Amino acid sequence: MSNLANVHAIIPLALLEAIRNLDTPLNDGLPAELADETFTKRLGLSSTVAQQIERYRDMAEKHVRIGEAEVVQVFRLVGRRQDATLVYADAGRRAARYGARTRGGMPSAIWRIFPGGPQRRAGIRAAARVLRRIFDLTLTTGPGPISLRLSESLATRAEFAGNGCYFYSSLVAELLRVTSGFEGSMIHERCRGRGDDGCLWRAADADSQW
């Protein structure tokens, strides 16, 4: 990540929406009074989180960037949860879909008439643009497998490298899926949380061209 000092509002928005999603219980048949009491104890369903989601959504629509310290606190809030990996992964997918809906987030319509390789390559270029413009990430698209390298990230700044890296794994894989039809995963080969000097992800798919 090249510019941690300014983070797009899409990231904290996706994180808080993921918390709310994971904290929303299924219909478990509890009596209404017990259900209400249970709901109030869930952070994701609190009025504070609801207000922050609306704030970040408004900022994201205006492409406002936020100071790193504030976003790191949201990242750290997730990292303290027992279900942190689930929240980070959900947030990564949400952030990817938000990014794909921004201007230039999808390949030009003309590429849709070209099946196979040209369409895929156009989608990969679109994904790389979004990662660079919205998330300040540089995707390596060749030669060789698609990859992402980070020496610093929100996960490392929040001191949750490892669990927090699920955000980036899901972000890149989902964005590639939406833009280019990628059906695979980003394998986290190296991680600061495991003592490596940086994090490295490589695309893995049945199609060797990835």
C-alpha positions as CSV (number, residue, x, y, z in Angstrom):
1,M,0.0,0.0,0.0
2,S,1.6,3.2,-1.2
3,N,-0.4,5.8,0.7
4,L,-1.6,4.6,4.1
5,A,-2.0,8.2,5.3
6,N,-5.2,8.6,3.1
7,V,-7.6,5.6,2.9
8,H,-10.7,5.5,0.7
9,A,-13.9,5.5,2.8
10,I,-15.0,2.3,1.0
11,I,-12.7,0.3,3.3
12,P,-14.1,1.3,6.7
13,L,-17.6,1.1,5.2
14,A,-17.1,-2.4,4.1
15,L,-15.6,-3.4,7.4
16,L,-18.5,-2.1,9.4
17,E,-21.1,-3.5,7.0
18,A,-19.4,-6.9,7.4
19,I,-19.6,-6.6,11.2
20,R,-23.3,-5.8,10.9
21,N,-23.8,-8.7,8.6
22,L,-22.1,-11.2,10.9
23,D,-23.9,-9.8,13.9
24,T,-27.3,-10.1,12.4
25,P,-28.8,-13.4,13.7
26,L,-30.9,-15.8,11.8
27,N,-34.5,-16.2,12.9
28,D,-33.9,-18.6,15.8
29,G,-37.4,-18.6,17.3
30,L,-36.4,-16.6,20.4
31,P,-39.3,-14.8,22.2
32,A,-39.3,-11.1,21.1
33,E,-38.2,-9.8,24.5
34,L,-35.2,-12.1,24.6
35,A,-34.3,-11.4,21.0
36,D,-34.4,-7.7,21.6
37,E,-32.0,-8.1,24.5
38,T,-29.7,-10.2,22.5
39,F,-29.7,-7.8,19.5
40,T,-28.7,-4.8,21.7
41,K,-25.5,-6.7,22.8
42,R,-24.3,-7.2,19.3
43,L,-21.9,-4.4,18.2
44,G,-22.9,-4.6,14.6
45,L,-26.5,-3.8,15.4
46,S,-25.7,-0.8,17.6
47,S,-26.8,2.7,16.7
48,T,-23.2,3.8,16.8
49,V,-22.2,1.4,14.0
50,A,-25.4,2.3,12.0
51,Q,-24.4,6.0,12.2
52,Q,-20.8,5.3,11.2
53,I,-22.0,3.2,8.2
54,E,-24.1,6.1,7.0
55,R,-21.2,8.5,7.4
56,Y,-18.8,6.3,5.6
57,R,-21.3,5.5,2.8
58,D,-21.8,9.2,2.2
59,M,-18.0,9.7,2.1
60,A,-17.5,6.7,-0.2
61,E,-20.0,8.0,-2.7
62,K,-18.1,11.3,-2.8
63,H,-14.7,9.4,-2.9
64,V,-13.5,11.1,0.3
65,R,-10.3,9.7,1.8
66,I,-9.9,9.3,5.6
67,G,-6.8,9.5,7.8
68,E,-5.0,6.2,8.3
69,A,-5.4,6.3,12.1
70,E,-9.2,6.3,12.0
71,V,-9.3,3.4,9.5
72,V,-6.7,1.4,11.5
73,Q,-8.9,1.7,14.5
74,V,-11.8,0.1,12.6
75,F,-9.4,-2.6,11.3
76,R,-8.3,-3.2,14.9
77,L,-11.9,-3.4,16.1
78,V,-12.5,-6.3,13.7
79,G,-9.2,-8.0,14.7
80,R,-10.3,-8.3,18.3
81,R,-13.3,-10.4,17.4
82,Q,-13.4,-14.2,17.6
83,D,-14.8,-14.3,14.1
84,A,-12.3,-11.8,12.7
85,T,-11.3,-13.8,9.7
86,L,-14.9,-14.1,8.6
87,V,-15.5,-10.4,9.0
88,Y,-12.3,-9.5,7.1
89,A,-13.1,-11.9,4.2
90,D,-16.7,-10.5,4.0
91,A,-15.4,-7.0,4.1
92,G,-12.9,-7.7,1.3
93,R,-15.6,-9.0,-1.0
94,R,-17.8,-6.0,-0.2
95,A,-15.0,-3.5,-0.8
96,A,-14.3,-5.2,-4.2
97,R,-17.9,-4.9,-5.3
98,Y,-18.0,-1.3,-4.3
99,G,-14.8,-0.6,-6.2
100,A,-16.1,-2.4,-9.3
101,R,-19.1,0.0,-9.3
102,T,-16.9,3.1,-9.5
103,R,-16.2,4.8,-12.7
104,G,-13.7,2.7,-14.7
105,G,-14.2,-0.2,-12.4
106,M,-15.4,-2.5,-15.2
107,P,-13.9,-3.1,-18.6
108,S,-15.3,-1.2,-21.5
109,A,-18.5,-2.7,-23.0
110,I,-16.7,-3.2,-26.3
111,W,-14.6,-6.0,-24.7
112,R,-17.8,-8.0,-24.0
113,I,-18.0,-9.0,-27.6
114,F,-14.6,-10.6,-27.5
115,P,-14.7,-13.9,-25.7
116,G,-11.9,-15.7,-24.0
117,G,-8.4,-14.1,-23.6
118,P,-9.1,-10.5,-24.8
119,Q,-12.1,-10.2,-22.5
120,R,-10.2,-11.7,-19.5
121,R,-7.2,-9.4,-20.1
122,A,-9.5,-6.3,-20.2
123,G,-11.1,-7.4,-17.0
124,I,-7.7,-7.9,-15.3
125,R,-6.7,-4.4,-16.4
126,A,-9.9,-3.0,-15.0
127,A,-9.2,-4.8,-11.7
128,A,-5.7,-3.4,-11.6
129,R,-7.0,0.2,-12.1
130,V,-9.5,-0.1,-9.2
131,L,-6.9,-1.6,-6.9
132,R,-4.5,1.3,-7.7
133,R,-7.0,4.1,-7.7
134,I,-9.3,3.1,-4.8
135,F,-7.1,0.9,-2.6
136,D,-3.6,2.2,-3.4
137,L,-2.5,-1.4,-4.3
138,T,-0.3,-2.4,-7.2
139,L,-1.3,-5.7,-8.9
140,T,1.3,-7.5,-10.9
141,T,-0.4,-8.9,-14.0
142,G,2.5,-10.5,-15.8
143,P,4.7,-12.1,-16.8
144,G,3.8,-15.1,-14.6
145,P,0.8,-15.4,-12.3
146,I,-1.1,-12.4,-11.1
147,S,0.3,-11.4,-7.7
148,L,0.2,-8.7,-5.0
149,R,3.0,-7.7,-2.7
150,L,2.8,-5.6,0.4
151,S,5.4,-4.6,2.9
152,E,2.9,-2.5,5.0
153,S,-0.9,-2.7,5.1
154,L,-3.8,-1.8,7.3
155,A,-3.5,-5.3,8.7
156,T,0.1,-4.7,9.8
157,R,-0.6,-1.2,11.1
158,A,-3.5,-2.6,13.2
159,E,-1.1,-5.4,14.4
160,F,-3.4,-8.1,13.0
161,A,-1.2,-9.4,10.2
162,G,-2.4,-12.9,9.4
163,N,-6.1,-12.6,10.2
164,G,-6.3,-9.1,8.7
165,C,-4.7,-10.4,5.5
166,Y,-8.0,-12.2,4.7
167,F,-9.3,-8.8,3.7
168,Y,-6.7,-8.5,0.9
169,S,-7.1,-12.1,-0.2
170,S,-10.8,-11.6,-0.6
171,L,-10.6,-8.1,-2.0
172,V,-8.4,-9.1,-5.0
173,A,-10.0,-12.5,-5.7
174,E,-13.5,-11.0,-5.7
175,L,-12.5,-8.0,-7.9
176,L,-10.9,-10.3,-10.4
177,R,-14.0,-12.5,-10.4
178,V,-16.4,-9.5,-11.0
179,T,-14.3,-7.9,-13.7
180,S,-12.8,-10.9,-15.5
181,G,-14.6,-14.1,-14.5
182,F,-11.7,-15.4,-12.3
183,E,-12.8,-18.5,-10.5
184,G,-10.0,-19.2,-8.0
185,S,-8.3,-17.7,-5.0
186,M,-5.4,-15.6,-4.0
187,I,-2.9,-17.9,-2.2
188,H,-1.2,-16.1,0.7
189,E,2.3,-17.5,0.2
190,R,4.2,-15.1,2.4
191,C,2.9,-13.1,5.4
192,R,4.2,-10.7,8.0
193,G,2.2,-12.5,10.5
194,R,4.3,-15.6,10.0
195,G,7.6,-13.7,10.3
196,D,8.2,-12.9,6.6
197,D,9.5,-9.5,5.5
198,G,6.3,-8.8,3.6
199,C,3.1,-10.3,2.3
200,L,2.7,-12.0,-1.1
201,W,-0.4,-13.3,-2.8
202,R,-0.5,-15.3,-6.0
203,A,-3.6,-16.1,-8.1
204,A,-4.4,-19.8,-8.2
205,D,-6.9,-21.1,-10.8
206,A,-7.5,-24.2,-12.9
207,D,-6.7,-22.0,-15.9
208,S,-2.9,-21.8,-16.1
209,Q,-3.2,-18.5,-17.9
210,W,-3.8,-16.8,-14.5
